[in-house]
Amino acid sequence: MKPIRNSAKAVIVQNGRLLVIRLEDQYGAAYVFPGGGQEKGEELKDAVARECLEEIGQAVTVGELLHIREYIGKNHEFAEWDADIHQVEFYFECSLNDASATVFEGSNPDDYQVAVEWIALEGLPSVRLYPQTIGELLLKREPSRIYLGDMN
């Protein structure tokens, strides 16, 4: 089994829309939150800011921690190839430093990343968003728990 990995993610909501990374895989389009792995000696807030520059090409202001999610691959739909993955993800409320930005071209996009897109919050249930539960929590707009446990 691989070591447990920390990942810092950005939740960027602006004008009723969520900024997401669009991936293409064998099942079609999927959407994920910008962010990625924490490097040794790096604070989580710095990791999410760096990852946003790399993936969406925009600087962000990192706000409060919203959620902590674990992903234990053997328990989910991609267990066939993710069985040895255990990741702890920290979701931070973030805002774009340039709120009028229209160009999103990162210097180091994710594998399978094809675009950065805005999706209307009310449209989230109709797309393949990972993790879906965080999309559902954004729609509810009610106080929510921070630790979500192992979920997809």
Disulfide bonds with the S-S distance in Angstrom:
none
